[in-house]
Amino acid sequence: MKESAPLNDEQRKFATENHSLVFAFLNENHLPEDEYYDVVIFGYLQAVADYFNQQNLKRYSFSTLAWKRMNRHFFNYTKSQNAPKRHTKTVSIHSKADDSMLTWEETLAATDDCMAELETELLLHDLALRLPRRQMSVIRMKVDGYGVRDIARREDIGIRTVHAILDDAYDVVVAICGR
């Protein structure tokens, strides 16, 4: 909803004098006051401001303009309330998945540290077949969690060289994984 300027004294007086239009709108549309007053009042107040600020609207009766604005605000509100995002189905992870006897929790893939370690070792083995010994040393230290500065210090090479080795290895890894 866009921000609107506060009504001046003349507009507030006019809004007060014609406030019965809000209740007429609610009654005509069989809308409970306690539930929809806050929705349509913003359309009404926008109509008051527009009626005073836009001279081309003076050719219409204020009640017509107010009715249209309240109707638009009510429509936008109901459209928003009926949006699919407000009516999504919530499912417990502990409930049964389809017709099987398994819960959703049991059907989700769990992380397997042993399998991840094996996959890493296989990838390093494939890399070792394609990269020189020094580059593999840098790669292994990186996999073990060493930072670029630590690797450079241990291998007695520059930080840029470590970055270059890692960049070269990245291309080889992509080639291995893309087979």
C-alpha positions in Angstrom: 0.0 0.0 0.0 1.4 3.4 -0.9 2.1 6.0 1.7 -0.4 8.9 1.7 -0.2 12.4 3.2 -2.3 13.2 6.2 -5.6 14.9 5.6 -5.7 18.7 6.3 -8.4 20.2 8.5 -10.8 20.8 5.6 -10.4 17.3 4.4 -10.8 15.8 7.9 -14.1 17.8 8.3 -15.4 16.6 5.0 -14.4 13.0 5.8 -16.3 13.2 9.2 -19.4 14.7 7.5 -19.5 11.8 4.9 -18.3 9.0 7.2 -21.7 7.3 7.0 -20.8 6.2 3.5 -18.4 3.6 5.0 -21.2 2.0 7.0 -23.5 2.1 4.0 -20.8 0.3 1.9 -20.4 -2.3 4.6 -24.1 -2.9 5.0 -24.8 -3.0 1.2 -22.1 -5.7 0.8 -23.1 -7.6 4.0 -19.7 -7.2 5.5 -19.2 -7.4 9.2 -18.1 -4.1 10.6 -15.6 -5.5 13.1 -13.8 -7.5 10.3 -13.9 -5.2 7.3 -14.0 -1.6 8.6 -10.2 -1.4 8.7 -10.1 -2.6 5.1 -12.5 -0.2 3.5 -11.7 2.9 5.6 -8.4 3.3 3.8 -10.2 3.4 0.4 -12.6 6.0 1.9 -9.7 8.2 3.1 -8.0 7.8 -0.2 -11.2 9.0 -1.9 -11.3 12.1 0.4 -7.7 13.0 -0.4 -8.2 12.4 -4.2 -11.4 14.3 -4.3 -9.6 17.4 -2.9 -6.3 17.0 -4.7 -7.5 16.0 -8.2 -9.7 18.6 -9.8 -10.9 16.3 -12.6 -12.7 14.2 -10.0 -15.0 17.1 -9.0 -17.3 16.2 -11.9 -18.3 13.0 -10.0 -20.3 12.9 -6.8 -18.1 12.1 -3.8 -20.2 9.1 -2.9 -19.4 7.5 -6.3 -15.7 8.1 -5.9 -15.7 6.8 -2.3 -17.7 3.7 -3.3 -15.3 2.9 -6.1 -12.2 3.3 -3.8 -13.7 1.3 -1.0 -14.7 -1.4 -3.5 -11.1 -1.5 -4.9 -9.6 -1.8 -1.4 -12.0 -4.6 -0.5 -11.2 -6.4 -3.7 -7.5 -6.1 -3.3 -7.8 -7.3 0.3 -9.8 -10.4 -0.6 -7.5 -11.2 -3.5 -4.5 -11.0 -1.2 -6.3 -13.2 1.5 -7.2 -15.8 -1.1 -3.7 -16.0 -2.6 -2.2 -19.5 -2.8 0.7 -18.6 -0.6 -1.8 -18.1 2.3 -3.4 -21.5 1.8 -0.4 -23.9 1.5 -0.7 -27.3 2.9 1.5 -27.9 6.0 2.8 -31.4 6.4 4.6 -32.8 9.4 8.0 -34.4 8.7 6.8 -37.2 11.0 3.7 -38.0 9.0 3.5 -40.9 6.6 4.7 -40.3 3.0 2.0 -41.4 0.5 0.8 -45.0 0.9 4.2 -46.3 2.2 4.8 -47.1 5.8 7.8 -44.7 5.9 7.6 -41.2 7.3 8.8 -38.2 5.3 11.8 -38.0 7.7 12.7 -41.6 6.8 12.6 -40.9 3.1 14.9 -37.9 3.2 18.5 -38.6 2.4 20.7 -38.4 5.4 24.3 -37.2 5.2 26.7 -40.0 5.4 30.2 -38.8 6.5 31.8 -42.1 5.5 30.4 -41.8 2.0 31.4 -38.2 1.7 35.0 -39.0 2.8 35.2 -41.9 0.2 33.9 -39.6 -2.6 36.6 -37.0 -1.6 39.3 -39.6 -1.6 38.2 -40.9 -5.1 38.2 -37.3 -6.4 41.7 -36.7 -5.0 42.8 -40.0 -6.5 41.6 -38.9 -10.0 43.2 -35.5 -9.5 46.5 -37.1 -8.6 46.5 -38.9 -12.0 46.3 -35.5 -13.8 48.2 -33.0 -11.6 51.9 -32.8 -10.6 53.0 -33.7 -7.1 53.4 -30.2 -5.9 49.9 -29.2 -7.0 48.5 -32.2 -5.3 50.2 -31.3 -2.1 48.5 -27.9 -2.2 45.2 -29.4 -3.0 45.4 -31.9 -0.1 46.3 -29.2 2.3 43.3 -27.1 1.1 41.0 -30.1 1.5 42.4 -30.6 5.0 41.3 -27.1 5.9 44.5 -25.0 5.6 44.2 -21.4 4.5 46.0 -20.0 1.5 48.6 -18.2 3.7 49.4 -21.4 5.6 49.7 -23.4 2.4 52.1 -20.7 1.0 54.2 -20.7 4.1 54.4 -24.5 4.3 55.2 -25.0 0.6 57.5 -21.9 0.5 55.6 -20.4 -2.4 53.7 -17.1 -2.9 50.1 -16.6 -2.2 49.4 -15.9 -5.9 51.0 -19.1 -6.8 48.7 -21.0 -4.4 45.7 -19.2 -6.0 47.0 -20.1 -9.5 47.4 -23.8 -8.5 43.8 -23.8 -7.0 42.5 -22.2 -10.2 44.2 -24.8 -12.4 42.9 -27.6 -10.2 39.3 -26.2 -10.4 39.4 -26.7 -14.2 40.6 -30.3 -13.8 37.9 -31.0 -11.1 35.2 -29.7 -13.4 36.6 -31.8 -16.2 36.6 -34.9 -14.0 33.0 -34.3 -12.6 31.7 -33.5 -16.1 32.6 -36.8 -17.6 
